[in-house]
Amino acid sequence: MALETVLLAVGGKSDDQVERMATLAEDVAGPADATVVLGHVFTEDDYDDALERLEFDDGTDVTPDTVAGRNLVVRELRDRFEEQDIDVEHMGTIGDRAEGVIGFAEETDADMLAVGGRRRSPTGKAVFGSTAQEILLDAPCPVTFIKRESE
């Protein structure tokens, strides 16, 4: 199987996770001449905050893709991959994070997905759920889980 698309679920990650996700993408996408897709899922509140913070004009036709493209982490990663001649795209959506990431993987026909998360106790997962666990179980492609370095 040739690797064509590597999806990175970005947003809300710590700096060390983003760095390690980017390095992983460079290591696998660069030699395979694959495209890296940066996927950012906004909650409704996150999206409203981003619209306000980024000062979009009221008359502007704004989409989640547009807002994701203005996200600092997305811009920095896009620049990093472009400097290395790695094809890069970005996507944005609003909704449940796990469903959004899984949707990105399906839409892009991703061959690999990298997602960040944090360690949680079994009780914490049972009570609060686990976005990363849902993605690991339901993604249509292999998933690499990047935990925080401090864990």
N, CA, C and O of each residue as an XYZ file, in Angstrom:
604
protein
N       0.843     -1.180      0.000
C       0.000      0.000      0.000
C       0.887      1.243      0.000
O       1.736      1.402      0.877
N       0.696      2.104     -0.963
C       1.448      3.347     -1.032
C       0.792      4.382     -0.134
O      -0.431      4.522     -0.116
N       1.599      5.089      0.593
C       1.111      6.132      1.482
C       0.863      7.386      0.658
O       1.786      7.917      0.041
N      -0.388      7.866      0.644
C      -0.729      9.052     -0.136
C      -1.156     10.236      0.725
O      -0.892     11.387      0.376
N      -1.822      9.955      1.861
C      -2.366     11.031      2.690
C      -2.118     10.748      4.163
O      -2.477      9.690      4.679
N      -1.499     11.712      4.827
C      -1.265     11.648      6.268
C      -2.089     12.774      6.889
O      -1.905     13.943      6.552
N      -2.989     12.421      7.788
C      -3.847     13.392      8.456
C      -3.326     13.675      9.853
O      -3.100     12.752     10.635
N      -3.135     14.949     10.168
C      -2.766     15.361     11.518
C      -3.959     16.087     12.118
O      -4.413     17.096     11.580
N      -4.465     15.576     13.230
C      -5.552     16.247     13.944
C      -4.913     17.291     14.845
O      -4.309     16.952     15.863
N      -5.044     18.564     14.474
C      -4.386     19.639     15.209
C      -5.408     20.506     15.928
O      -6.592     20.522     15.592
N      -4.914     21.220     16.921
C      -5.771     22.114     17.692
C      -5.833     21.645     19.129
O      -6.172     20.494     19.404
N      -5.508     22.534     20.034
C      -5.578     22.201     21.449
C      -4.463     21.300     21.942
O      -4.523     20.804     23.067
N      -3.472     21.083     21.141
C      -2.359     20.218     21.546
C      -1.267     21.065     22.203
O      -1.151     22.264     21.948
N      -0.478     20.418     23.047
C       0.664     21.112     23.622
C       1.761     21.215     22.564
O       1.764     20.467     21.586
N       2.684     22.140     22.767
C       3.740     22.372     21.780
C       4.554     21.115     21.489
O       4.920     20.866     20.340
N       4.845     20.312     22.535
C       5.655     19.120     22.289
C       4.881     18.107     21.449
O       5.480     17.399     20.639
N       3.567     18.023     21.625
C       2.777     17.107     20.803
C       2.774     17.554     19.346
O       2.951     16.735     18.444
N       2.577     18.831     19.116
C       2.556     19.352     17.747
C       3.903     19.100     17.077
O       3.951     18.689     15.918
N       4.983     19.339     17.791
C       6.320     19.105     17.238
C       6.503     17.636     16.867
O       7.011     17.323     15.790
N       6.095     16.747     17.747
C       6.264     15.314     17.484
C       5.342     14.845     16.361
O       5.718     13.970     15.580
N       4.142     15.412     16.269
C       3.246     15.076     15.162
C       3.843     15.547     13.834
O       3.783     14.834     12.833
N       4.414     16.746     13.833
C       5.019     17.286     12.620
C       6.216     16.446     12.180
O       6.378     16.163     10.993
N       7.045     16.050     13.130
C       8.204     15.218     12.813
C       7.762     13.878     12.245
O       8.343     13.394     11.274
N       6.752     13.283     12.834
C       6.204     12.028     12.312
C       5.741     12.209     10.870
O       6.056     11.392     10.004
N       4.994     13.280     10.616
C       4.493     13.529      9.262
C       5.643     13.725      8.277
O       5.590     13.218      7.157
N       6.679     14.454      8.684
C       7.834     14.647      7.814
C       8.513     13.318      7.503
O       8.909     13.058      6.366
N       8.642     12.483      8.531
C       9.331     11.204      8.367
C       8.602     10.252      7.427
O       9.237      9.492      6.697
N       7.266     10.290      7.443
C       6.527      9.341      6.607
C       6.020      9.959      5.307
O       5.986      9.283      4.279
N       5.624     11.236      5.335
C       5.060     11.854      4.131
C       6.137     12.284      3.148
O       5.970     12.133      1.938
N       7.243     12.820      3.660
C       8.303     13.302      2.772
C       8.821     12.238      1.831
O       8.761     12.421      0.616
N       9.336     11.117      2.356
C       9.863     10.073      1.474
C       8.798      9.442      0.571
O       9.110      8.975     -0.525
N       7.549      9.428      1.028
C       6.480      8.801      0.238
C       5.846      9.770     -0.752
O       4.982      9.385     -1.540
N       6.283     11.037     -0.711
C       5.684     12.075     -1.538
C       4.178     12.157     -1.289
O       3.392     12.363     -2.213
N       3.796     11.992     -0.029
C       2.388     12.024      0.372
C       1.971     13.446      0.729
O       2.814     14.313      0.962
N       0.680     13.671      0.769
C       0.113     14.944      1.184
C      -0.193     14.887      2.670
O      -0.733     13.899      3.167
N       0.155     15.957      3.374
C      -0.207     16.087      4.780
C      -1.451     16.962      4.851
O      -1.485     18.059      4.294
N      -2.468     16.468      5.538
C      -3.694     17.232      5.743
C      -3.766     17.608      7.218
O      -3.674     16.747      8.092
N      -3.930     18.899      7.485
C      -4.056     19.411      8.838
C      -5.543     19.600      9.115
O      -6.186     20.458      8.510
N      -6.083     18.813     10.017
C      -7.509     18.878     10.321
C      -7.756     19.520     11.667
O      -7.190     19.094     12.673
N      -8.601     20.546     11.696
C      -8.910     21.259     12.944
C     -10.422     21.208     13.169
O     -11.197     21.675     12.335
N     -10.834     20.636     14.307
C     -12.246     20.553     14.668
C     -12.516     21.584     15.758
O     -11.865     21.583     16.802
N     -13.477     22.458     15.505
C     -13.888     23.476     16.459
C     -15.160     23.042     17.174
O     -16.057     22.471     16.553
N     -15.245     23.307     18.475
C     -16.550     23.257     19.125
C     -17.266     24.550     18.720
O     -16.632     25.474     18.208
N     -18.563     24.618     18.944
C     -19.306     25.848     18.614
C     -18.682     27.058     19.301
O     -18.486     28.100     18.675
N     -18.369     26.917     20.596
C     -17.787     28.033     21.353
C     -16.406     28.400     20.825
O     -16.085     29.581     20.694
N     -15.580     27.388     20.520
C     -14.241     27.645     19.965
C     -14.341     28.419     18.653
O     -13.573     29.349     18.406
N     -15.295     28.024     17.823
C     -15.468     28.657     16.516
C     -15.889     30.111     16.672
O     -15.340     30.994     16.012
N     -16.865     30.365     17.546
C     -17.311     31.737     17.786
C     -16.170     32.590     18.328
O     -15.995     33.736     17.913
N     -15.390     32.031     19.259
C     -14.235     32.747     19.807
C     -13.212     33.061     18.715
O     -12.658     34.160     18.668
N     -12.967     32.086     17.839
C     -11.994     32.289     16.762
C     -12.465     33.370     15.792
O     -11.667     34.198     15.353
N     -13.752     33.366     15.457
C     -14.285     34.398     14.562
C     -14.076     35.785     15.156
O     -13.679     36.720     14.460
N     -14.346     35.902     16.444
C     -14.184     37.191     17.117
C     -12.711     37.585     17.208
O     -12.350     38.726     16.922
N     -11.866     36.640     17.606
C     -10.438     36.908     17.785
C      -9.763     37.274     16.458
O      -8.881     38.131     16.420
N     -10.183     36.621     15.379
C      -9.555     36.854     14.079
C     -10.175     38.019     13.321
O      -9.722     38.379     12.234
N     -11.224     38.608     13.911
C     -11.856     39.813     13.379
C     -12.264     39.683     11.918
O     -11.895     40.516     11.091
N     -13.016     38.652     11.601
C     -13.554     38.522     10.254
C     -14.641     39.571     10.049
O     -15.407     39.859     10.969
N     -14.713     40.138      8.858
C     -15.761     41.101      8.541
C     -17.104     40.390      8.493
O     -17.187     39.228      8.095
N     -18.160     41.098      8.903
C     -19.499     40.497      8.906
C     -19.941     40.081      7.510
O     -20.668     39.098      7.369
N     -19.525     40.799      6.484
C     -19.951     40.494      5.126
C     -19.134     39.399      4.464
O     -19.456     38.980      3.352
N     -18.096     38.932      5.115
C     -17.211     37.938      4.539
C     -17.838     36.556      4.624
O     -18.412     36.192      5.650
N     -17.731     35.795      3.556
C     -18.211     34.412      3.556
C     -17.152     33.550      4.238
O     -16.171     33.144      3.615
N     -17.360     33.279      5.509
C     -16.369     32.571      6.315
C     -16.810     31.123      6.504
O     -17.964     30.846      6.831
N     -15.871     30.210      6.292
C     -16.141     28.792      6.497
C     -15.194     28.263      7.567
O     -14.185     28.900      7.868
N     -15.506     27.108      8.142
C     -14.552     26.508      9.094
C     -13.179     26.264      8.468
O     -12.164     26.357      9.159
N     -13.132     25.953      7.174
C     -11.841     25.780      6.500
C     -11.032     27.076      6.534
O      -9.826     27.059      6.780
N     -11.711     28.203      6.282
C     -11.047     29.502      6.293
C     -10.509     29.822      7.684
O      -9.370     30.267      7.830
N     -11.332     29.594      8.699
C     -10.928     29.886     10.072
C      -9.771     28.974     10.477
O      -8.817     29.427     11.109
N      -9.850     27.699     10.119
C      -8.758     26.766     10.429
C      -7.458     27.233      9.780
O      -6.390     27.127     10.384
N      -7.541     27.742      8.568
C      -6.359     28.209      7.865
C      -5.702     29.405      8.514
O      -4.523     29.671      8.278
N      -6.447     30.130      9.327
C      -5.895     31.285     10.033
C      -5.385     30.917     11.424
O      -4.796     31.756     12.106
N      -5.605     29.669     11.853
C      -5.133     29.209     13.149
C      -3.608     29.206     13.150
O      -2.984     28.770     12.182
N      -3.006     29.694     14.240
C      -1.553     29.828     14.313
C      -0.833     28.493     14.110
O       0.136     28.426     13.354
N      -1.292     27.435     14.774
C      -0.631     26.131     14.640
C      -0.731     25.640     13.202
O       0.246     25.123     12.658
N      -1.890     25.792     12.583
C      -2.066     25.361     11.194
C      -1.137     26.143     10.280
O      -0.487     25.560      9.412
N      -1.067     27.454     10.465
C      -0.187     28.281      9.617
C       1.273     27.886      9.776
O       2.000     27.761      8.791
N       1.701     27.689     11.025
C       3.103     27.328     11.259
C       3.432     25.964     10.656
O       4.486     25.792     10.045
N       2.535     25.001     10.825
C       2.782     23.677     10.247
C       2.756     23.726      8.727
O       3.589     23.103      8.069
N       1.806     24.462      8.170
C       1.731     24.590      6.710
C       3.036     25.171      6.172
O       3.586     24.659      5.197
N       3.539     26.242      6.805
C       4.804     26.846      6.369
C       5.953     25.847      6.493
O       6.795     25.750      5.600
N       5.984     25.120      7.582
C       7.056     24.135      7.823
C       7.072     23.077      6.724
O       8.129     22.759      6.178
N       5.906     22.535      6.401
C       5.860     21.485      5.377
C       6.145     22.048      3.990
O       6.812     21.397      3.186
N       5.650     23.243      3.701
C       5.918     23.848      2.397
C       7.409     24.102      2.198
O       7.920     23.937      1.090
N       8.110     24.501      3.255
C       9.553     24.718      3.169
C      10.292     23.430      2.799
O      11.375     23.477      2.216
N       9.707     22.289      3.138
C      10.325     21.000      2.839
C       9.743     20.358      1.575
O       9.986     19.184      1.297
N       8.981     21.135      0.823
C       8.345     20.661     -0.410
C       7.425     19.465     -0.166
O       7.328     18.565     -1.000
N       6.754     19.466      0.982
C       5.743     18.454      1.280
C       4.390     19.093      1.001
O       4.074     20.154      1.540
N       3.596     18.446      0.159
C       2.260     18.956     -0.133
C       1.446     18.991      1.154
O       1.446     18.032      1.926
N       0.753     20.105      1.376
C      -0.008     20.264      2.614
C      -1.333     20.958      2.313
O      -1.402     21.875      1.494
N      -2.371     20.504      2.988
C      -3.702     21.089      2.899
C      -4.226     21.232      4.320
O      -3.680     20.644      5.253
N      -5.284     22.013      4.479
C      -5.924     22.099      5.786
C      -7.439     22.013      5.628
O      -7.999     22.327      4.578
N      -8.075     21.579      6.703
C      -9.535     21.443      6.722
C     -10.032     21.901      8.094
O      -9.319     21.789      9.091
N     -11.230     22.404      8.131
C     -11.846     22.766      9.390
C     -13.302     22.356      9.406
O     -13.956     22.311      8.364
N     -13.801     22.060     10.580
C     -15.214     21.738     10.748
C     -15.627     22.103     12.162
O     -14.786     22.339     13.029
N     -16.924     22.145     12.380
C     -17.480     22.455     13.693
C     -18.255     21.237     14.171
O     -19.023     20.644     13.412
N     -18.052     20.864     15.436
C     -18.830     19.763     15.994
C     -18.041     18.949     16.993
O     -17.087     19.429     17.607
N     -18.462     17.702     17.142
C     -17.802     16.766     18.041
C     -16.403     16.467     17.501
O     -16.238     16.169     16.318
N     -15.402     16.548     18.372
C     -14.017     16.395     17.899
C     -13.759     15.022     17.298
O     -13.175     14.926     16.218
N     -14.176     13.972     17.963
C     -13.915     12.624     17.438
C     -14.615     12.425     16.094
O     -14.005     11.947     15.138
N     -15.877     12.786     16.026
C     -16.613     12.643     14.768
C     -15.987     13.473     13.661
O     -15.922     13.032     12.513
N     -15.519     14.686     14.000
C     -14.884     15.541     13.005
C     -13.600     14.946     12.462
O     -13.368     14.959     11.253
N     -12.763     14.424     13.350
C     -11.492     13.832     12.918
C     -11.753     12.585     12.077
O     -11.119     12.390     11.040
N     -12.675     11.752     12.515
C     -13.019     10.552     11.743
C     -13.585     10.956     10.376
O     -13.287     10.325      9.362
N     -14.397     12.005     10.363
C     -14.926     12.517      9.095
C     -13.822     12.999      8.161
O     -13.867     12.740      6.959
N     -12.825     13.703      8.713
C     -11.684     14.132      7.895
C     -10.967     12.919      7.301
O     -10.615     12.913      6.121
N     -10.754     11.891      8.130
C     -10.045     10.690      7.665
C     -10.815     10.025      6.526
O     -10.221      9.572      5.548
N     -12.133      9.971      6.659
C     -12.953      9.364      5.601
C     -12.953     10.229      4.347
O     -12.798      9.721      3.236
N     -13.127     11.530      4.526
C     -13.202     12.450      3.392
C     -11.910     12.489      2.586
O     -11.943     12.577      1.359
N     -10.777     12.424      3.272
C      -9.481     12.505      2.580
C      -8.939     11.137      2.185
O      -7.909     11.041      1.518
N      -9.633     10.080      2.599
C      -9.165      8.715      2.380
C      -7.746      8.560      2.953
O      -6.846      8.019      2.311
N      -7.590      9.058      4.188
C      -6.279      9.068      4.842
C      -5.712      7.660      4.986
O      -6.433      6.711      5.293
N      -4.420      7.548      4.760
C      -3.710      6.285      4.948
C      -3.178      6.158      6.361
O      -2.861      5.062      6.822
N      -3.082      7.300      7.052
C      -2.548      7.340      8.414
C      -3.076      8.586      9.089
O      -3.256      9.628      8.459
N      -3.321      8.461     10.385
C      -3.835      9.575     11.177
C      -2.996      9.705     12.436
O      -2.731      8.711     13.113
N      -2.576     10.925     12.755
C      -1.877     11.185     14.013
C      -2.765     12.078     14.858
O      -3.266     13.101     14.392
N      -2.952     11.678     16.101
C      -3.805     12.420     17.027
C      -3.096     12.525     18.369
O      -2.412     11.594     18.793
N      -3.261     13.651     19.027
C      -2.671     13.850     20.337
C      -3.712     13.641     21.416
O      -4.915     13.689     21.163
N      -3.232     13.412     22.609
C      -4.140     13.238     23.733
C      -3.370     13.207     25.024
O      -2.157     13.411     25.063
N      -4.105     12.946     26.074
C      -3.458     12.867     27.380
C      -3.864     11.573     28.047
O      -4.890     10.974     27.726
N      -3.040     11.162     28.974
C      -3.312      9.943     29.722
C      -4.469     10.204     30.671
O      -4.522     11.243     31.330
N      -5.400      9.249     30.736
C      -6.537      9.369     31.649
C      -6.731      8.062     32.382
O      -6.443      6.983     31.864
N      -7.217      8.182     33.578
C      -7.494      6.976     34.360
C      -8.691      6.260     33.754
O      -9.482      6.883     33.045
N      -8.845      4.952     34.020
C     -10.024      4.242     33.521
C     -11.321      4.890     33.993
O     -12.293      4.950     33.240
N     -11.342      5.368     35.217
C     -12.537      6.031     35.722
C     -12.794      7.324     34.966
O     -13.938      7.629     34.630
N     -11.745      8.083     34.698
C     -11.881      9.326     33.944
C     -12.443      9.081     32.553
O     -13.271      9.855     32.073
N     -12.000      8.017     31.904
C     -12.513      7.678     30.578
C     -13.978      7.278     30.638
O     -14.775      7.659     29.781
N     -14.323      6.500     31.664
C     -15.705      6.027     31.795
C     -16.658      7.181     32.085
O     -17.775      7.213     31.568
N     -16.220      8.122     32.908
C     -17.091      9.219     33.312
C     -17.149     10.311     32.243
O     -18.227     10.815     31.928
N     -15.996     10.677     31.687
C     -15.935     11.798     30.775
C     -15.781     11.403     29.314
O     -15.842     12.273     28.446
N     -15.586     10.134     29.011
C     -15.357      9.717     27.641
C     -13.931      9.999     27.229
O     -13.169     10.593     27.991
N     -13.569      9.590     26.056
C     -12.228      9.831     25.562
C     -12.282     10.025     24.053
O     -12.543      9.093     23.293
N     -12.026     11.262     23.643
C     -12.014     11.573     22.218
C     -10.996     10.703     21.495
O     -11.299     10.113     20.458
N      -9.776     10.625     22.049
C      -8.727      9.838     21.404
C      -9.117      8.371     21.320
O      -8.865      7.720     20.306
N      -9.730      7.844     22.375
C     -10.141      6.443     22.359
C     -11.175      6.197     21.265
O     -11.095      5.199     20.550
N     -12.140      7.095     21.131
C     -13.150      6.953     20.081
C     -12.503      6.982     18.702
O     -12.872      6.204     17.821
N     -11.538      7.877     18.516
C     -10.846      7.956     17.230
C     -10.061      6.673     16.974
O     -10.107      6.121     15.875
N      -9.336      6.198     17.997
C      -8.559      4.965     17.848
C      -9.433      3.788     17.438
O      -9.030      2.966     16.616
N     -10.622      3.707     18.008
C     -11.503      2.572     17.741
C     -12.279      2.690     16.435
O     -12.595      1.678     15.809
N     -12.592      3.934     16.013
C     -13.501      4.106     14.877
C     -12.868      4.653     13.605
O     -13.538      4.721     12.574
N     -11.611      5.041     13.645
C     -10.977      5.611     12.452
C     -10.857      4.558     11.349
O     -10.647      3.378     11.631
N     -10.991      4.989     10.097
C     -10.912      4.060      8.975
C      -9.480      3.758      8.525
O      -9.274      3.134      7.484
N      -8.500      4.198      9.305
C      -7.097      4.004      8.929
C      -6.272      3.815     10.198
O      -6.768      4.047     11.300
N      -5.027      3.399     10.050
C      -4.157      3.294     11.232
C      -3.992      4.650     11.919
O      -3.895      5.689     11.266
N      -3.962      4.613     13.257
C      -3.859      5.834     14.059
C      -2.604      5.762     14.923
O      -2.329      4.746     15.562
N      -1.852      6.855     14.928
C      -0.728      6.989     15.838
C      -1.137      7.997     16.902
O      -1.505      9.132     16.598
N      -1.066      7.562     18.148
C      -1.437      8.396     19.287
C      -0.179      9.034     19.844
O       0.777      8.340     20.188
N      -0.180     10.364     19.935
C       0.964     11.107     20.456
C       0.544     11.669     21.809
O      -0.288     12.573     21.881
N       1.130     11.123     22.890
C       0.780     11.657     24.198
C       1.699     12.812     24.554
O       2.755     13.000     23.951
N       1.282     13.568     25.531
C       2.115     14.666     26.005
C       3.420     14.120     26.524
O       3.445     13.075     27.175
N       4.505     14.812     26.246
C       5.820     14.346     26.638
C       5.971     14.253     28.154
O       6.735     13.422     28.645
N       5.265     15.082     28.890
C       5.373     15.107     30.342
C       4.678     13.918     31.014
O       4.775     13.768     32.232
N       3.992     13.084     30.259
C       3.263     11.950     30.841
C       4.084     10.686     30.813
O       3.621      9.638     31.263
